[in-house]
Amino acid sequence: MGTSVSLNEAQGKLAELIHQLPPGEEIIITENQQPVAKLVRHPRRLERRQPGRCKGMITLLVEDDEHLEGFEEYMP
């Protein structure tokens, strides 16, 4: 079981609790010495977006330039 803090204490320093919490660990938030919530840091880091990761996921059934109308400014 993780650390526990009172609801009033958690309200006062929520950002600090979140940033100090290691991934996968938890803090139990209590009210009147009874658990009412659990704060858990997400264990996974978000991946950085990379251009071209979806290349090949779209298949055009018709080879024409009509579907590209309006996108001229984005084309090389």
PDB file of N, CA, C and O in Angstrom:
ATOM      1  N   MET A   1       0.851  -1.188   0.000  1.00  0.00           N
ATOM      2  CA  MET A   1       0.000   0.000   0.000  1.00  0.00           C
ATOM      3  C   MET A   1       0.885   1.237   0.000  1.00  0.00           C
ATOM      4  O   MET A   1       1.962   1.233   0.596  1.00  0.00           O
ATOM      5  N   GLY A   2       0.435   2.294  -0.667  1.00  0.00           N
ATOM      6  CA  GLY A   2       1.224   3.506  -0.803  1.00  0.00           C
ATOM      7  C   GLY A   2       1.068   4.425   0.391  1.00  0.00           C
ATOM      8  O   GLY A   2       0.499   4.051   1.417  1.00  0.00           O
ATOM      9  N   THR A   3       1.571   5.602   0.243  1.00  0.00           N
ATOM     10  CA  THR A   3       1.490   6.646   1.251  1.00  0.00           C
ATOM     11  C   THR A   3       0.060   7.155   1.325  1.00  0.00           C
ATOM     12  O   THR A   3      -0.678   7.083   0.342  1.00  0.00           O
ATOM     13  N   SER A   4      -0.333   7.667   2.478  1.00  0.00           N
ATOM     14  CA  SER A   4      -1.670   8.254   2.570  1.00  0.00           C
ATOM     15  C   SER A   4      -1.559   9.703   3.043  1.00  0.00           C
ATOM     16  O   SER A   4      -0.701  10.050   3.855  1.00  0.00           O
ATOM     17  N   VAL A   5      -2.443  10.528   2.514  1.00  0.00           N
ATOM     18  CA  VAL A   5      -2.526  11.935   2.906  1.00  0.00           C
ATOM     19  C   VAL A   5      -3.993  12.291   3.085  1.00  0.00           C
ATOM     20  O   VAL A   5      -4.873  11.660   2.501  1.00  0.00           O
ATOM     21  N   SER A   6      -4.242  13.300   3.891  1.00  0.00           N
ATOM     22  CA  SER A   6      -5.626  13.728   4.099  1.00  0.00           C
ATOM     23  C   SER A   6      -6.116  14.498   2.873  1.00  0.00           C
ATOM     24  O   SER A   6      -5.321  15.011   2.086  1.00  0.00           O
ATOM     25  N   LEU A   7      -7.412  14.565   2.731  1.00  0.00           N
ATOM     26  CA  LEU A   7      -8.020  15.284   1.622  1.00  0.00           C
ATOM     27  C   LEU A   7      -7.607  16.752   1.635  1.00  0.00           C
ATOM     28  O   LEU A   7      -7.289  17.312   0.586  1.00  0.00           O
ATOM     29  N   ASN A   8      -7.608  17.378   2.807  1.00  0.00           N
ATOM     30  CA  ASN A   8      -7.212  18.787   2.911  1.00  0.00           C
ATOM     31  C   ASN A   8      -5.761  18.994   2.492  1.00  0.00           C
ATOM     32  O   ASN A   8      -5.448  19.964   1.802  1.00  0.00           O
ATOM     33  N   GLU A   9      -4.875  18.092   2.903  1.00  0.00           N
ATOM     34  CA  GLU A   9      -3.465  18.195   2.531  1.00  0.00           C
ATOM     35  C   GLU A   9      -3.301  17.989   1.021  1.00  0.00           C
ATOM     36  O   GLU A   9      -2.523  18.696   0.381  1.00  0.00           O
ATOM     37  N   ALA A  10      -4.032  17.027   0.454  1.00  0.00           N
ATOM     38  CA  ALA A  10      -3.948  16.755  -0.986  1.00  0.00           C
ATOM     39  C   ALA A  10      -4.440  17.951  -1.801  1.00  0.00           C
ATOM     40  O   ALA A  10      -3.865  18.273  -2.841  1.00  0.00           O
ATOM     41  N   GLN A  11      -5.502  18.609  -1.333  1.00  0.00           N
ATOM     42  CA  GLN A  11      -6.010  19.782  -2.041  1.00  0.00           C
ATOM     43  C   GLN A  11      -4.983  20.895  -2.060  1.00  0.00           C
ATOM     44  O   GLN A  11      -4.850  21.603  -3.058  1.00  0.00           O
ATOM     45  N   GLY A  12      -4.268  21.053  -0.983  1.00  0.00           N
ATOM     46  CA  GLY A  12      -3.307  22.135  -0.868  1.00  0.00           C
ATOM     47  C   GLY A  12      -2.049  21.953  -1.700  1.00  0.00           C
ATOM     48  O   GLY A  12      -1.427  22.932  -2.113  1.00  0.00           O
ATOM     49  N   LYS A  13      -1.672  20.703  -1.948  1.00  0.00           N
ATOM     50  CA  LYS A  13      -0.428  20.490  -2.683  1.00  0.00           C
ATOM     51  C   LYS A  13      -0.546  19.351  -3.707  1.00  0.00           C
ATOM     52  O   LYS A  13       0.328  18.489  -3.790  1.00  0.00           O
ATOM     53  N   LEU A  14      -1.625  19.360  -4.476  1.00  0.00           N
ATOM     54  CA  LEU A  14      -1.872  18.317  -5.469  1.00  0.00           C
ATOM     55  C   LEU A  14      -0.778  18.266  -6.533  1.00  0.00           C
ATOM     56  O   LEU A  14      -0.283  17.186  -6.855  1.00  0.00           O
ATOM     57  N   ALA A  15      -0.395  19.411  -7.078  1.00  0.00           N
ATOM     58  CA  ALA A  15       0.641  19.428  -8.124  1.00  0.00           C
ATOM     59  C   ALA A  15       1.944  18.843  -7.589  1.00  0.00           C
ATOM     60  O   ALA A  15       2.601  18.061  -8.277  1.00  0.00           O
ATOM     61  N   GLU A  16       2.314  19.210  -6.390  1.00  0.00           N
ATOM     62  CA  GLU A  16       3.547  18.693  -5.785  1.00  0.00           C
ATOM     63  C   GLU A  16       3.466  17.178  -5.594  1.00  0.00           C
ATOM     64  O   GLU A  16       4.432  16.467  -5.869  1.00  0.00           O
ATOM     65  N   LEU A  17       2.336  16.690  -5.131  1.00  0.00           N
ATOM     66  CA  LEU A  17       2.157  15.245  -4.947  1.00  0.00           C
ATOM     67  C   LEU A  17       2.290  14.491  -6.267  1.00  0.00           C
ATOM     68  O   LEU A  17       2.924  13.438  -6.326  1.00  0.00           O
ATOM     69  N   ILE A  18       1.695  15.029  -7.314  1.00  0.00           N
ATOM     70  CA  ILE A  18       1.740  14.380  -8.623  1.00  0.00           C
ATOM     71  C   ILE A  18       3.170  14.336  -9.147  1.00  0.00           C
ATOM     72  O   ILE A  18       3.621  13.289  -9.611  1.00  0.00           O
ATOM     73  N   HIS A  19       3.892  15.452  -9.080  1.00  0.00           N
ATOM     74  CA  HIS A  19       5.228  15.522  -9.653  1.00  0.00           C
ATOM     75  C   HIS A  19       6.258  14.721  -8.862  1.00  0.00           C
ATOM     76  O   HIS A  19       7.262  14.290  -9.429  1.00  0.00           O
ATOM     77  N   GLN A  20       6.035  14.515  -7.582  1.00  0.00           N
ATOM     78  CA  GLN A  20       6.972  13.745  -6.762  1.00  0.00           C
ATOM     79  C   GLN A  20       6.667  12.254  -6.777  1.00  0.00           C
ATOM     80  O   GLN A  20       7.486  11.447  -6.335  1.00  0.00           O
ATOM     81  N   LEU A  21       5.513  11.888  -7.276  1.00  0.00           N
ATOM     82  CA  LEU A  21       5.086  10.491  -7.259  1.00  0.00           C
ATOM     83  C   LEU A  21       5.795   9.701  -8.353  1.00  0.00           C
ATOM     84  O   LEU A  21       5.662  10.047  -9.527  1.00  0.00           O
ATOM     85  N   PRO A  22       6.543   8.652  -8.013  1.00  0.00           N
ATOM     86  CA  PRO A  22       7.196   7.842  -9.047  1.00  0.00           C
ATOM     87  C   PRO A  22       6.157   7.099  -9.892  1.00  0.00           C
ATOM     88  O   PRO A  22       5.092   6.753  -9.381  1.00  0.00           O
ATOM     89  N   PRO A  23       6.445   6.847 -11.174  1.00  0.00           N
ATOM     90  CA  PRO A  23       5.500   6.116 -12.036  1.00  0.00           C
ATOM     91  C   PRO A  23       5.133   4.761 -11.430  1.00  0.00           C
ATOM     92  O   PRO A  23       5.993   4.011 -10.969  1.00  0.00           O
ATOM     93  N   GLY A  24       3.833   4.471 -11.444  1.00  0.00           N
ATOM     94  CA  GLY A  24       3.340   3.202 -10.923  1.00  0.00           C
ATOM     95  C   GLY A  24       3.056   3.199  -9.429  1.00  0.00           C
ATOM     96  O   GLY A  24       2.380   2.295  -8.939  1.00  0.00           O
ATOM     97  N   GLU A  25       3.550   4.181  -8.700  1.00  0.00           N
ATOM     98  CA  GLU A  25       3.295   4.262  -7.260  1.00  0.00           C
ATOM     99  C   GLU A  25       1.952   4.944  -7.010  1.00  0.00           C
ATOM    100  O   GLU A  25       1.367   5.533  -7.920  1.00  0.00           O
ATOM    101  N   GLU A  26       1.471   4.860  -5.776  1.00  0.00           N
ATOM    102  CA  GLU A  26       0.156   5.434  -5.462  1.00  0.00           C
ATOM    103  C   GLU A  26       0.162   6.157  -4.131  1.00  0.00           C
ATOM    104  O   GLU A  26       0.972   5.881  -3.246  1.00  0.00           O
ATOM    105  N   ILE A  27      -0.776   7.100  -4.019  1.00  0.00           N
ATOM    106  CA  ILE A  27      -1.032   7.812  -2.770  1.00  0.00           C
ATOM    107  C   ILE A  27      -2.514   7.648  -2.469  1.00  0.00           C
ATOM    108  O   ILE A  27      -3.358   7.914  -3.325  1.00  0.00           O
ATOM    109  N   ILE A  28      -2.828   7.215  -1.268  1.00  0.00           N
ATOM    110  CA  ILE A  28      -4.212   7.067  -0.837  1.00  0.00           C
ATOM    111  C   ILE A  28      -4.645   8.378  -0.185  1.00  0.00           C
ATOM    112  O   ILE A  28      -3.981   8.877   0.723  1.00  0.00           O
ATOM    113  N   ILE A  29      -5.750   8.924  -0.650  1.00  0.00           N
ATOM    114  CA  ILE A  29      -6.288  10.167  -0.095  1.00  0.00           C
ATOM    115  C   ILE A  29      -7.410   9.795   0.873  1.00  0.00           C
ATOM    116  O   ILE A  29      -8.331   9.055   0.526  1.00  0.00           O
ATOM    117  N   THR A  30      -7.315  10.317   2.079  1.00  0.00           N
ATOM    118  CA  THR A  30      -8.276   9.951   3.121  1.00  0.00           C
ATOM    119  C   THR A  30      -9.097  11.150   3.574  1.00  0.00           C
ATOM    120  O   THR A  30      -8.666  12.299   3.480  1.00  0.00           O
ATOM    121  N   GLU A  31     -10.281  10.848   4.063  1.00  0.00           N
ATOM    122  CA  GLU A  31     -11.150  11.849   4.682  1.00  0.00           C
ATOM    123  C   GLU A  31     -11.713  11.220   5.934  1.00  0.00           C
ATOM    124  O   GLU A  31     -12.325  10.153   5.880  1.00  0.00           O
ATOM    125  N   ASN A  32     -11.510  11.877   7.065  1.00  0.00           N
ATOM    126  CA  ASN A  32     -11.900  11.327   8.365  1.00  0.00           C
ATOM    127  C   ASN A  32     -11.263   9.954   8.574  1.00  0.00           C
ATOM    128  O   ASN A  32     -11.902   9.033   9.084  1.00  0.00           O
ATOM    129  N   GLN A  33     -10.015   9.832   8.178  1.00  0.00           N
ATOM    130  CA  GLN A  33      -9.194   8.632   8.328  1.00  0.00           C
ATOM    131  C   GLN A  33      -9.722   7.422   7.550  1.00  0.00           C
ATOM    132  O   GLN A  33      -9.353   6.283   7.833  1.00  0.00           O
ATOM    133  N   GLN A  34     -10.588   7.683   6.570  1.00  0.00           N
ATOM    134  CA  GLN A  34     -11.104   6.629   5.702  1.00  0.00           C
ATOM    135  C   GLN A  34     -10.631   6.891   4.275  1.00  0.00           C
ATOM    136  O   GLN A  34     -10.686   8.032   3.816  1.00  0.00           O
ATOM    137  N   PRO A  35     -10.167   5.862   3.560  1.00  0.00           N
ATOM    138  CA  PRO A  35      -9.733   6.077   2.173  1.00  0.00           C
ATOM    139  C   PRO A  35     -10.909   6.478   1.289  1.00  0.00           C
ATOM    140  O   PRO A  35     -11.965   5.848   1.322  1.00  0.00           O
ATOM    141  N   VAL A  36     -10.713   7.547   0.486  1.00  0.00           N
ATOM    142  CA  VAL A  36     -11.768   8.010  -0.417  1.00  0.00           C
ATOM    143  C   VAL A  36     -11.314   8.054  -1.874  1.00  0.00           C
ATOM    144  O   VAL A  36     -12.142   8.077  -2.784  1.00  0.00           O
ATOM    145  N   ALA A  37      -9.989   8.066  -2.098  1.00  0.00           N
ATOM    146  CA  ALA A  37      -9.479   8.126  -3.474  1.00  0.00           C
ATOM    147  C   ALA A  37      -8.055   7.607  -3.505  1.00  0.00           C
ATOM    148  O   ALA A  37      -7.374   7.513  -2.484  1.00  0.00           O
ATOM    149  N   LYS A  38      -7.629   7.273  -4.714  1.00  0.00           N
ATOM    150  CA  LYS A  38      -6.259   6.809  -4.916  1.00  0.00           C
ATOM    151  C   LYS A  38      -5.653   7.597  -6.071  1.00  0.00           C
ATOM    152  O   LYS A  38      -6.240   7.666  -7.151  1.00  0.00           O
ATOM    153  N   LEU A  39      -4.501   8.182  -5.855  1.00  0.00           N
ATOM    154  CA  LEU A  39      -3.781   8.933  -6.875  1.00  0.00           C
ATOM    155  C   LEU A  39      -2.642   8.047  -7.366  1.00  0.00           C
ATOM    156  O   LEU A  39      -1.774   7.646  -6.590  1.00  0.00           O
ATOM    157  N   VAL A  40      -2.655   7.742  -8.682  1.00  0.00           N
ATOM    158  CA  VAL A  40      -1.640   6.863  -9.261  1.00  0.00           C
ATOM    159  C   VAL A  40      -0.987   7.561 -10.439  1.00  0.00           C
ATOM    160  O   VAL A  40      -1.685   8.063 -11.320  1.00  0.00           O
ATOM    161  N   ARG A  41       0.328   7.603 -10.472  1.00  0.00           N
ATOM    162  CA  ARG A  41       1.054   8.197 -11.596  1.00  0.00           C
ATOM    163  C   ARG A  41       1.061   7.193 -12.733  1.00  0.00           C
ATOM    164  O   ARG A  41       1.362   6.017 -12.529  1.00  0.00           O
ATOM    165  N   HIS A  42       0.738   7.645 -13.908  1.00  0.00           N
ATOM    166  CA  HIS A  42       0.689   6.766 -15.079  1.00  0.00           C
ATOM    167  C   HIS A  42       2.092   6.201 -15.311  1.00  0.00           C
ATOM    168  O   HIS A  42       3.058   6.963 -15.349  1.00  0.00           O
ATOM    169  N   PRO A  43       2.220   4.877 -15.467  1.00  0.00           N
ATOM    170  CA  PRO A  43       3.551   4.275 -15.566  1.00  0.00           C
ATOM    171  C   PRO A  43       4.240   4.465 -16.907  1.00  0.00           C
ATOM    172  O   PRO A  43       5.451   4.266 -17.004  1.00  0.00           O
ATOM    173  N   ARG A  44       3.514   4.838 -17.925  1.00  0.00           N
ATOM    174  CA  ARG A  44       4.072   4.898 -19.274  1.00  0.00           C
ATOM    175  C   ARG A  44       4.347   6.331 -19.668  1.00  0.00           C
ATOM    176  O   ARG A  44       3.544   7.223 -19.395  1.00  0.00           O
ATOM    177  N   ARG A  45       5.481   6.554 -20.310  1.00  0.00           N
ATOM    178  CA  ARG A  45       5.787   7.871 -20.846  1.00  0.00           C
ATOM    179  C   ARG A  45       5.191   7.968 -22.240  1.00  0.00           C
ATOM    180  O   ARG A  45       5.152   6.986 -22.981  1.00  0.00           O
ATOM    181  N   LEU A  46       4.736   9.141 -22.583  1.00  0.00           N
ATOM    182  CA  LEU A  46       4.182   9.358 -23.906  1.00  0.00           C
ATOM    183  C   LEU A  46       5.298   9.384 -24.941  1.00  0.00           C
ATOM    184  O   LEU A  46       6.350   9.984 -24.723  1.00  0.00           O
ATOM    185  N   GLU A  47       5.057   8.730 -26.064  1.00  0.00           N
ATOM    186  CA  GLU A  47       6.054   8.709 -27.119  1.00  0.00           C
ATOM    187  C   GLU A  47       6.032  10.011 -27.899  1.00  0.00           C
ATOM    188  O   GLU A  47       4.975  10.605 -28.117  1.00  0.00           O
ATOM    189  N   ARG A  48       7.198  10.442 -28.311  1.00  0.00           N
ATOM    190  CA  ARG A  48       7.309  11.645 -29.129  1.00  0.00           C
ATOM    191  C   ARG A  48       6.807  11.319 -30.525  1.00  0.00           C
ATOM    192  O   ARG A  48       7.123  10.261 -31.070  1.00  0.00           O
ATOM    193  N   ARG A  49       6.030  12.217 -31.103  1.00  0.00           N
ATOM    194  CA  ARG A  49       5.516  12.024 -32.456  1.00  0.00           C
ATOM    195  C   ARG A  49       6.651  12.088 -33.464  1.00  0.00           C
ATOM    196  O   ARG A  49       7.556  12.916 -33.363  1.00  0.00           O
ATOM    197  N   GLN A  50       6.577  11.192 -34.436  1.00  0.00           N
ATOM    198  CA  GLN A  50       7.578  11.178 -35.493  1.00  0.00           C
ATOM    199  C   GLN A  50       6.875  11.202 -36.840  1.00  0.00           C
ATOM    200  O   GLN A  50       5.943  10.431 -37.069  1.00  0.00           O
ATOM    201  N   PRO A  51       7.314  12.082 -37.734  1.00  0.00           N
ATOM    202  CA  PRO A  51       6.691  12.129 -39.059  1.00  0.00           C
ATOM    203  C   PRO A  51       6.900  10.807 -39.797  1.00  0.00           C
ATOM    204  O   PRO A  51       7.966  10.195 -39.729  1.00  0.00           O
ATOM    205  N   GLY A  52       5.860  10.392 -40.494  1.00  0.00           N
ATOM    206  CA  GLY A  52       5.966   9.198 -41.330  1.00  0.00           C
ATOM    207  C   GLY A  52       5.642   7.893 -40.642  1.00  0.00           C
ATOM    208  O   GLY A  52       5.766   6.841 -41.269  1.00  0.00           O
ATOM    209  N   ARG A  53       5.232   7.904 -39.382  1.00  0.00           N
ATOM    210  CA  ARG A  53       4.940   6.659 -38.673  1.00  0.00           C
ATOM    211  C   ARG A  53       3.723   5.935 -39.234  1.00  0.00           C
ATOM    212  O   ARG A  53       3.597   4.722 -39.061  1.00  0.00           O
ATOM    213  N   CYS A  54       2.837   6.645 -39.894  1.00  0.00           N
ATOM    214  CA  CYS A  54       1.619   6.031 -40.440  1.00  0.00           C
ATOM    215  C   CYS A  54       1.736   5.754 -41.930  1.00  0.00           C
ATOM    216  O   CYS A  54       0.752   5.419 -42.589  1.00  0.00           O
ATOM    217  N   LYS A  55       2.944   5.897 -42.452  1.00  0.00           N
ATOM    218  CA  LYS A  55       3.156   5.680 -43.874  1.00  0.00           C
ATOM    219  C   LYS A  55       2.734   4.259 -44.239  1.00  0.00           C
ATOM    220  O   LYS A  55       3.111   3.287 -43.584  1.00  0.00           O
ATOM    221  N   GLY A  56       1.933   4.170 -45.314  1.00  0.00           N
ATOM    222  CA  GLY A  56       1.454   2.867 -45.766  1.00  0.00           C
ATOM    223  C   GLY A  56       0.151   2.416 -45.134  1.00  0.00           C
ATOM    224  O   GLY A  56      -0.345   1.340 -45.470  1.00  0.00           O
ATOM    225  N   MET A  57      -0.417   3.197 -44.234  1.00  0.00           N
ATOM    226  CA  MET A  57      -1.657   2.812 -43.570  1.00  0.00           C
ATOM    227  C   MET A  57      -2.891   3.207 -44.372  1.00  0.00           C
ATOM    228  O   MET A  57      -3.990   2.732 -44.084  1.00  0.00           O
ATOM    229  N   ILE A  58      -2.728   4.067 -45.374  1.00  0.00           N
ATOM    230  CA  ILE A  58      -3.854   4.490 -46.210  1.00  0.00           C
ATOM    231  C   ILE A  58      -3.629   3.948 -47.611  1.00  0.00           C
ATOM    232  O   ILE A  58      -2.547   4.081 -48.183  1.00  0.00           O
ATOM    233  N   THR A  59      -4.664   3.341 -48.145  1.00  0.00           N
ATOM    234  CA  THR A  59      -4.591   2.819 -49.506  1.00  0.00           C
ATOM    235  C   THR A  59      -5.569   3.585 -50.368  1.00  0.00           C
ATOM    236  O   THR A  59      -6.765   3.617 -50.082  1.00  0.00           O
ATOM    237  N   LEU A  60      -5.060   4.210 -51.436  1.00  0.00           N
ATOM    238  CA  LEU A  60      -5.918   4.921 -52.376  1.00  0.00           C
ATOM    239  C   LEU A  60      -6.388   3.929 -53.431  1.00  0.00           C
ATOM    240  O   LEU A  60      -5.574   3.261 -54.067  1.00  0.00           O
ATOM    241  N   LEU A  61      -7.668   3.835 -53.611  1.00  0.00           N
ATOM    242  CA  LEU A  61      -8.221   2.897 -54.576  1.00  0.00           C
ATOM    243  C   LEU A  61      -8.256   3.470 -55.976  1.00  0.00           C
ATOM    244  O   LEU A  61      -8.371   2.728 -56.952  1.00  0.00           O
ATOM    245  N   VAL A  62      -8.157   4.787 -56.081  1.00  0.00           N
ATOM    246  CA  VAL A  62      -8.200   5.446 -57.390  1.00  0.00           C
ATOM    247  C   VAL A  62      -6.960   6.321 -57.506  1.00  0.00           C
ATOM    248  O   VAL A  62      -6.683   7.129 -56.620  1.00  0.00           O
ATOM    249  N   GLU A  63      -6.220   6.165 -58.585  1.00  0.00           N
ATOM    250  CA  GLU A  63      -5.047   7.002 -58.834  1.00  0.00           C
ATOM    251  C   GLU A  63      -5.462   8.211 -59.653  1.00  0.00           C
ATOM    252  O   GLU A  63      -5.531   8.141 -60.880  1.00  0.00           O
ATOM    253  N   ASP A  64      -5.736   9.303 -58.989  1.00  0.00           N
ATOM    254  CA  ASP A  64      -6.064  10.544 -59.677  1.00  0.00           C
ATOM    255  C   ASP A  64      -5.617  11.706 -58.801  1.00  0.00           C
ATOM    256  O   ASP A  64      -5.281  11.513 -57.633  1.00  0.00           O
ATOM    257  N   ASP A  65      -5.613  12.887 -59.350  1.00  0.00           N
ATOM    258  CA  ASP A  65      -5.197  14.060 -58.592  1.00  0.00           C
ATOM    259  C   ASP A  65      -6.391  14.851 -58.064  1.00  0.00           C
ATOM    260  O   ASP A  65      -6.219  15.873 -57.399  1.00  0.00           O
ATOM    261  N   GLU A  66      -7.599  14.378 -58.360  1.00  0.00           N
ATOM    262  CA  GLU A  66      -8.798  15.103 -57.934  1.00  0.00           C
ATOM    263  C   GLU A  66      -8.902  15.161 -56.412  1.00  0.00           C
ATOM    264  O   GLU A  66      -9.317  16.180 -55.859  1.00  0.00           O
ATOM    265  N   HIS A  67      -8.532  14.087 -55.738  1.00  0.00           N
ATOM    266  CA  HIS A  67      -8.652  14.068 -54.279  1.00  0.00           C
ATOM    267  C   HIS A  67      -7.635  14.996 -53.606  1.00  0.00           C
ATOM    268  O   HIS A  67      -7.743  15.258 -52.408  1.00  0.00           O
ATOM    269  N   LEU A  68      -6.646  15.497 -54.362  1.00  0.00           N
ATOM    270  CA  LEU A  68      -5.636  16.398 -53.809  1.00  0.00           C
ATOM    271  C   LEU A  68      -5.970  17.874 -53.984  1.00  0.00           C
ATOM    272  O   LEU A  68      -5.213  18.736 -53.539  1.00  0.00           O
ATOM    273  N   GLU A  69      -7.095  18.172 -54.629  1.00  0.00           N
ATOM    274  CA  GLU A  69      -7.476  19.567 -54.835  1.00  0.00           C
ATOM    275  C   GLU A  69      -7.631  20.277 -53.492  1.00  0.00           C
ATOM    276  O   GLU A  69      -8.267  19.759 -52.574  1.00  0.00           O
ATOM    277  N   GLY A  70      -7.055  21.443 -53.394  1.00  0.00           N
ATOM    278  CA  GLY A  70      -7.134  22.205 -52.155  1.00  0.00           C
ATOM    279  C   GLY A  70      -5.919  21.992 -51.255  1.00  0.00           C
ATOM    280  O   GLY A  70      -5.779  22.687 -50.249  1.00  0.00           O
ATOM    281  N   PHE A  71      -5.039  21.049 -51.589  1.00  0.00           N
ATOM    282  CA  PHE A  71      -3.862  20.775 -50.782  1.00  0.00           C
ATOM    283  C   PHE A  71      -2.570  21.171 -51.487  1.00  0.00           C
ATOM    284  O   PHE A  71      -1.491  20.741 -51.080  1.00  0.00           O
ATOM    285  N   GLU A  72      -2.663  21.972 -52.522  1.00  0.00           N
ATOM    286  CA  GLU A  72      -1.495  22.342 -53.309  1.00  0.00           C
ATOM    287  C   GLU A  72      -0.401  23.003 -52.455  1.00  0.00           C
ATOM    288  O   GLU A  72       0.786  22.777 -52.685  1.00  0.00           O
ATOM    289  N   GLU A  73      -0.801  23.814 -51.476  1.00  0.00           N
ATOM    290  CA  GLU A  73       0.173  24.520 -50.671  1.00  0.00           C
ATOM    291  C   GLU A  73       0.997  23.568 -49.786  1.00  0.00           C
ATOM    292  O   GLU A  73       2.069  23.941 -49.311  1.00  0.00           O
ATOM    293  N   TYR A  74       0.513  22.376 -49.570  1.00  0.00           N
ATOM    294  CA  TYR A  74       1.219  21.413 -48.713  1.00  0.00           C
ATOM    295  C   TYR A  74       2.095  20.460 -49.510  1.00  0.00           C
ATOM    296  O   TYR A  74       2.886  19.718 -48.927  1.00  0.00           O
ATOM    297  N   MET A  75       1.970  20.466 -50.809  1.00  0.00           N
ATOM    298  CA  MET A  75       2.689  19.533 -51.657  1.00  0.00           C
ATOM    299  C   MET A  75       4.058  20.102 -52.048  1.00  0.00           C
ATOM    300  O   MET A  75       4.200  21.309 -52.240  1.00  0.00           O
ATOM    301  N   PRO A  76       5.059  19.229 -52.163  1.00  0.00           N
ATOM    302  CA  PRO A  76       6.402  19.704 -52.531  1.00  0.00           C
ATOM    303  C   PRO A  76       6.466  20.148 -53.968  1.00  0.00           C
ATOM    304  O   PRO A  76       7.522  20.574 -54.436  1.00  0.00           O
TER     305      PRO A  76
END
